[in-house]
């Protein structure tokens, strides 16, 4: 296994991770920002007001993007297993 193979393997793993986690993190960030602005405007400091909408938004996004995320993970894993014999040499 050469250095180039290791770098290519790490690059694929990081890009797949960012592709899968990015939408969830961005939606959670956006919902948290909106709730924070609402709390600052109304001076309501309730902890569940920040937690529950983030969980609901993340669950909805997982339900919508779940098949795409699973397909992406399966494609990456299939490519990894297909190129496994090249890594051993």
N, CA, C and O of each residue as an XYZ file, in Angstrom:
356
protein
N       0.855     -1.171      0.000
C       0.000      0.000      0.000
C       0.902      1.236      0.000
O       1.757      1.397      0.871
N       0.700      2.087     -0.972
C       1.534      3.270     -1.096
C       0.900      4.450     -0.361
O      -0.245      4.387      0.087
N       1.663      5.506     -0.253
C       1.146      6.712      0.403
C      -0.016      7.304     -0.369
O      -0.966      7.808      0.231
N       0.043      7.253     -1.670
C      -1.044      7.770     -2.502
C      -2.346      7.020     -2.269
O      -3.422      7.619     -2.257
N      -2.245      5.710     -2.085
C      -3.445      4.908     -1.811
C      -4.053      5.294     -0.464
O      -5.273      5.398     -0.332
N      -3.211      5.501      0.516
C      -3.692      5.883      1.847
C      -4.364      7.248      1.794
O      -5.418      7.450      2.397
N      -3.758      8.178      1.077
C      -4.333      9.518      0.957
C      -5.665      9.455      0.223
O      -6.621     10.123      0.617
N      -5.737      8.666     -0.834
C      -6.984      8.525     -1.593
C      -8.076      7.884     -0.737
O      -9.239      8.283     -0.800
N      -7.696      6.899      0.055
C      -8.653      6.246      0.946
C      -9.165      7.216      2.003
O     -10.365      7.254      2.278
N      -8.283      7.989      2.589
C      -8.688      8.971      3.601
C      -9.539     10.070      2.985
O     -10.507     10.524      3.596
N      -9.186     10.499      1.780
C      -9.963     11.537      1.093
C     -11.383     11.071      0.812
O     -12.337     11.827      0.993
N     -11.523      9.831      0.373
C     -12.855      9.275      0.122
C     -13.668      9.153      1.400
O     -14.868      9.428      1.404
N     -13.023      8.743      2.480
C     -13.734      8.593      3.752
C     -14.196      9.946      4.289
O     -15.324     10.075      4.762
N     -13.332     10.946      4.216
C     -13.696     12.277      4.721
C     -14.782     12.906      3.861
O     -15.718     13.504      4.391
N     -14.673     12.781      2.553
C     -15.689     13.393      1.690
C     -17.043     12.708      1.861
O     -18.077     13.376      1.847
N     -17.049     11.395      2.019
C     -18.318     10.694      2.261
C     -18.912     11.092      3.601
O     -20.124     11.281      3.711
N     -18.080     11.222      4.611
C     -18.566     11.639      5.927
C     -19.155     13.041      5.880
O     -20.212     13.292      6.458
N     -18.479     13.954      5.196
C     -18.999     15.320      5.088
C     -20.299     15.366      4.293
O     -21.207     16.128      4.623
N     -20.387     14.551      3.247
C     -21.603     14.513      2.447
C     -22.788     14.001      3.261
O     -23.911     14.475      3.093
N     -22.541     13.043      4.134
C     -23.621     12.460      4.915
C     -23.984     13.300      6.139
O     -25.163     13.436      6.465
N     -22.997     13.856      6.811
C     -23.257     14.604      8.039
C     -23.579     16.066      7.784
O     -24.225     16.707      8.613
N     -23.139     16.605      6.653
C     -23.323     18.028      6.364
C     -24.756     18.517      6.421
O     -25.035     19.486      7.127
N     -25.681     17.882      5.701
C     -27.064     18.369      5.743
C     -27.676     18.344      7.143
O     -28.401     19.263      7.523
N     -27.386     17.301      7.901
C     -27.935     17.220      9.260
C     -27.378     18.328     10.148
O     -28.114     18.951     10.913
N     -26.086     18.564     10.040
C     -25.469     19.608     10.861
C     -25.950     20.993     10.463
O     -26.185     21.840     11.324
N     -26.098     21.230      9.168
C     -26.563     22.543      8.710
C     -27.994     22.827      9.133
O     -28.307     23.945      9.542
N     -28.863     21.836      9.041
C     -30.247     22.036      9.472
C     -30.315     22.248     10.974
O     -31.063     23.107     11.441
N     -29.555     21.490     11.731
C     -29.530     21.668     13.182
C     -29.003     23.053     13.554
O     -29.514     23.690     14.475
N     -27.985     23.513     12.839
C     -27.439     24.847     13.075
C     -28.464     25.931     12.755
O     -28.625     26.881     13.521
N     -29.156     25.791     11.630
C     -30.142     26.793     11.224
C     -31.317     26.848     12.199
O     -31.771     27.933     12.565
N     -31.806     25.692     12.616
C     -32.914     25.665     13.572
C     -32.469     26.248     14.907
O     -33.221     26.999     15.528
N     -31.277     25.922     15.357
C     -30.768     26.486     16.601
C     -30.619     27.990     16.539
O     -30.911     28.690     17.509
N     -30.164     28.492     15.399
C     -30.027     29.938     15.225
C     -31.386     30.629     15.246
O     -31.545     31.670     15.883
N     -32.365     30.051     14.552
C     -33.711     30.642     14.559
C     -34.324     30.642     15.960
O     -34.938     31.627     16.369
N     -34.162     29.565     16.679
C     -34.693     29.489     18.037
C     -33.974     30.473     18.952
O     -34.604     31.079     19.820
N     -32.677     30.639     18.774
C     -31.928     31.597     19.594
C     -32.387     33.031     19.337
O     -32.513     33.826     20.269
N     -32.631     33.351     18.078
C     -33.135     34.694     17.757
C     -34.513     34.893     18.372
O     -34.804     35.960     18.914
N     -35.362     33.875     18.293
C     -36.687     33.955     18.901
C     -36.598     34.130     20.415
O     -37.333     34.929     20.995
N     -35.695     33.381     21.054
C     -35.529     33.505     22.500
C     -34.988     34.875     22.879
O     -35.394     35.437     23.896
N     -34.089     35.414     22.091
C     -33.539     36.735     22.401
C     -34.605     37.818     22.226
O     -34.639     38.786     22.985
N     -35.465     37.654     21.237
C     -36.504     38.655     20.997
C     -37.590     38.613     22.061
O     -38.119     39.655     22.447
N     -37.928     37.421     22.536
C     -39.016     37.295     23.507
C     -38.525     37.157     24.945
O     -39.338     37.168     25.870
N     -37.235     37.029     25.152
C     -36.614     36.851     26.464
C     -37.136     35.613     27.193
O     -37.295     35.608     28.414
N     -37.396     34.568     26.413
C     -37.788     33.277     26.982
C     -36.534     32.417     27.044
O     -35.889     32.186     26.021
N     -36.186     31.944     28.226
C     -34.999     31.097     28.382
C     -35.430     29.709     28.843
O     -35.263     29.352     30.009
N     -35.976     28.948     27.935
C     -36.422     27.587     28.221
C     -35.509     26.615     27.494
O     -35.329     26.727     26.282
N     -34.934     25.666     28.213
C     -33.980     24.736     27.611
C     -34.641     23.809     26.592
O     -34.044     23.500     25.560
N     -35.861     23.366     26.869
C     -36.512     22.450     25.935
C     -36.893     23.149     24.637
O     -37.094     22.488     23.619
N     -36.994     24.453     24.656
C     -37.334     25.186     23.443
C     -36.213     25.100     22.417
O     -36.475     25.216     21.220
N     -34.992     24.904     22.842
C     -33.890     24.751     21.891
C     -33.687     23.289     21.487
O     -33.272     23.004     20.364
N     -33.978     22.377     22.394
C     -33.677     20.970     22.147
C     -34.708     20.288     21.257
O     -34.349     19.609     20.295
N     -35.973     20.465     21.573
C     -37.042     19.739     20.872
C     -37.111     20.087     19.387
O     -37.185     19.165     18.576
N     -37.094     21.354     18.979
C     -37.151     21.625     17.532
C     -35.952     21.068     16.756
O     -36.102     20.654     15.607
N     -34.773     21.054     17.369
C     -33.606     20.477     16.698
C     -33.799     18.976     16.477
O     -33.487     18.457     15.406
N     -34.307     18.292     17.483
C     -34.519     16.851     17.363
C     -35.580     16.558     16.299
O     -35.418     15.637     15.498
N     -36.652     17.331     16.289
C     -37.715     17.127     15.312
C     -37.210     17.409     13.897
O     -37.480     16.636     12.978
N     -36.484     18.505     13.718
C     -35.957     18.847     12.392
C     -34.968     17.786     11.910
O     -34.969     17.428     10.732
N     -34.134     17.286     12.802
C     -33.176     16.247     12.427
C     -33.891     14.952     12.069
O     -33.506     14.279     11.113
N     -34.920     14.595     12.820
C     -35.677     13.374     12.524
C     -36.390     13.478     11.176
O     -36.413     12.516     10.408
N     -36.967     14.636     10.891
C     -37.642     14.829      9.603
C     -36.635     14.751      8.462
O     -36.899     14.121      7.438
N     -35.492     15.386      8.637
C     -34.469     15.356      7.587
C     -33.928     13.942      7.393
O     -33.651     13.541      6.262
N     -33.773     13.188      8.467
C     -33.342     11.800      8.330
C     -34.378     10.970      7.590
O     -34.023     10.096      6.800
N     -35.653     11.235      7.839
C     -36.707     10.502      7.136
C     -36.708     10.837      5.648
O     -36.963      9.974      4.808
N     -36.419     12.098      5.329
C     -36.426     12.524      3.923
C     -35.155     12.069      3.203
O     -35.228     11.530      2.098
N     -34.002     12.281      3.818
C     -32.727     11.982      3.167
C     -32.180     10.592      3.493
O     -31.108     10.228      3.009
N     -32.889      9.820      4.295
C     -32.404      8.502      4.704
C     -32.056      7.574      3.557
O     -30.976      6.983      3.564
N     -32.937      7.422      2.563
C     -32.589      6.532      1.448
C     -31.353      6.992      0.672
O     -30.528      6.167      0.280
N     -31.222      8.284      0.451
C     -30.035      8.799     -0.247
C     -28.774      8.560      0.587
O     -27.735      8.179      0.049
N     -28.865      8.783      1.890
C     -27.715      8.579      2.760
C     -27.300      7.105      2.781
O     -26.111      6.791      2.739
N     -28.275      6.216      2.845
C     -27.960      4.790      2.854
C     -27.347      4.354      1.526
O     -26.408      3.558      1.507
N     -27.869      4.869      0.426
C     -27.302      4.547     -0.881
C     -25.873      5.035     -1.016
O     -25.027      4.342     -1.581
N     -25.601      6.221     -0.503
C     -24.247      6.762     -0.549
C     -23.292      5.909      0.275
O     -22.177      5.619     -0.160
N     -23.727      5.508      1.461
C     -22.874      4.653      2.293
C     -22.641      3.291      1.640
O     -21.533      2.757      1.690
N     -23.684      2.732      1.029
C     -23.529      1.433      0.376
C     -22.595      1.522     -0.828
O     -21.777      0.627     -1.045
N     -22.711      2.589     -1.607
C     -21.811      2.758     -2.756
C     -20.360      2.890     -2.312
O     -19.468      2.272     -2.894
N     -20.126      3.696     -1.281
C     -18.755      3.863     -0.783
C     -18.213      2.542     -0.255
O     -17.064      2.193     -0.529
N     -19.017      1.811      0.491
C     -18.574      0.534      1.045
C     -18.307     -0.482     -0.062
O     -17.330     -1.227      0.007
N     -19.164     -0.519     -1.082
C     -18.963     -1.445     -2.198
C     -17.675     -1.104     -2.945
O     -16.925     -2.003     -3.323
N     -17.412      0.185     -3.161
C     -16.159      0.587     -3.813
C     -14.946      0.228     -2.963
O     -13.905     -0.176     -3.480
N     -15.098      0.382     -1.659
C     -13.994      0.052     -0.755
C     -13.694     -1.441     -0.786
O     -12.533     -1.846     -0.857
N     -14.732     -2.248     -0.733
C     -14.522     -3.704     -0.781
C     -14.008     -4.155     -2.142
O     -13.220     -5.097     -2.221
N     -14.442     -3.495     -3.215
C     -13.977     -3.856     -4.554
C     -12.493     -3.553     -4.722
O     -11.789     -4.269     -5.434
N     -12.017     -2.501     -4.072
C     -10.609     -2.134     -4.208
C      -9.741     -2.704     -3.091
O      -8.575     -2.331     -2.963
N     -10.287     -3.587     -2.299
C      -9.558     -4.152     -1.165
C      -8.342     -4.957     -1.600
O      -7.302     -4.906     -0.943
N      -8.456     -5.697     -2.695
C      -7.317     -6.491     -3.125
C      -6.152     -5.608     -3.594
O      -4.996     -6.024     -3.510
N      -6.435     -4.418     -4.075
C      -5.381     -3.494     -4.454
C      -4.639     -2.911     -3.269
O      -3.479     -2.518     -3.391
N      -5.298     -2.851     -2.123
C      -4.659     -2.314     -0.923
C      -3.701     -3.318     -0.286
O      -2.732     -2.927      0.365
N      -3.964     -4.587     -0.467
C      -3.161     -5.622      0.174
C      -1.822     -5.792     -0.517
O      -0.832     -6.117      0.139
N      -1.765     -5.584     -1.798
C      -0.538     -5.809     -2.568
C       0.570     -4.910     -2.175
O       1.660     -4.990     -2.741
